[in-house]
């Protein structure tokens, strides 16, 4: 039981630890009080952060655990918190190894030295993996697992539900003035690979927001790649006023707070509806106070290349269509 209790420290180590941890750079000390059925473990890292774990047996196969994180650094932010959990040792009826499961909550949390919302969720430890189930914090919900092997394999999905860009800037420690995003974002980010070298993929959606000086009605971002450089594919932005466009290229998250450097590799292309005979794109005009909207559709007819007189005369014809909607 003592080993199982100590193993639970891995939840906090793997979820919140520094890059130094993955390299085994930390000091470890602790003690076990058999009379009080209590265990204490402290991990201190070379960057000055630490994780302190206390566990006490409440009743047979049940423990109460409390972990204090002091300025532990992840990929994106510095965090401090007191994390509590009720843990149950579950015995298998099929003869398999027992496993651990429980509920996790936090209090007194700080992100980048500022007060943060608290987290709640569920977990299991089995088959040399830590499984997270609906670990929720401030509109972010995480599901998946982190392996207990030497590489710390990960397979996690992070769901975003109407997360304000200001909250996102807060998490990654960016000043609002340098972030250049306004509005809310929803979607999913998948993490795979290893803890030190994660691979990201996913889809993000945003409505009625601001990207730099571009006001948009809808934005859809599809991406994948090995952190810190990810590729944008099949992504588009529909502006409130002016043309809509596809976006593609690379986003470098090395300096995620430097908006211009982050999007330096991004390319913008007009959003085109392409058929067999034409290419068409739309430029939106202002919507008046009564809700009427005017659009101009620009159509470029393709050459038929069939040798006919019609194809020679009408090839590459440019036309304009005006639509007024109420």
Secondary structure as GFF3:
##gff-version 3
##sequence-region A 1 326
A	DSSP	alpha_helix	2	7	.	.	.	ID=ss1
A	DSSP	alpha_helix	9	16	.	.	.	ID=ss2
A	DSSP	alpha_helix	19	22	.	.	.	ID=ss3
A	DSSP	beta_strand	26	33	.	.	.	ID=ss4
A	DSSP	beta_strand	38	45	.	.	.	ID=ss5
A	DSSP	beta_strand	50	59	.	.	.	ID=ss6
A	DSSP	beta_strand	62	73	.	.	.	ID=ss7
A	DSSP	beta_strand	78	90	.	.	.	ID=ss8
A	DSSP	beta_strand	99	111	.	.	.	ID=ss9
A	DSSP	beta_strand	114	115	.	.	.	ID=ss10
A	DSSP	beta_strand	120	126	.	.	.	ID=ss11
A	DSSP	beta_strand	129	137	.	.	.	ID=ss12
A	DSSP	beta_strand	140	147	.	.	.	ID=ss13
A	DSSP	beta_strand	154	164	.	.	.	ID=ss14
A	DSSP	alpha_helix	165	171	.	.	.	ID=ss15
A	DSSP	alpha_helix	176	179	.	.	.	ID=ss16
A	DSSP	beta_strand	181	193	.	.	.	ID=ss17
A	DSSP	beta_strand	198	211	.	.	.	ID=ss18
A	DSSP	beta_strand	214	226	.	.	.	ID=ss19
A	DSSP	beta_strand	229	239	.	.	.	ID=ss20
A	DSSP	beta_strand	242	243	.	.	.	ID=ss21
A	DSSP	beta_strand	245	252	.	.	.	ID=ss22
A	DSSP	three_ten_helix	253	255	.	.	.	ID=ss23
A	DSSP	alpha_helix	259	262	.	.	.	ID=ss24
A	DSSP	beta_strand	266	270	.	.	.	ID=ss25
A	DSSP	beta_strand	273	274	.	.	.	ID=ss26
A	DSSP	beta_strand	278	287	.	.	.	ID=ss27
A	DSSP	beta_strand	293	301	.	.	.	ID=ss28
A	DSSP	alpha_helix	309	314	.	.	.	ID=ss29
A	DSSP	beta_strand	318	325	.	.	.	ID=ss30
###
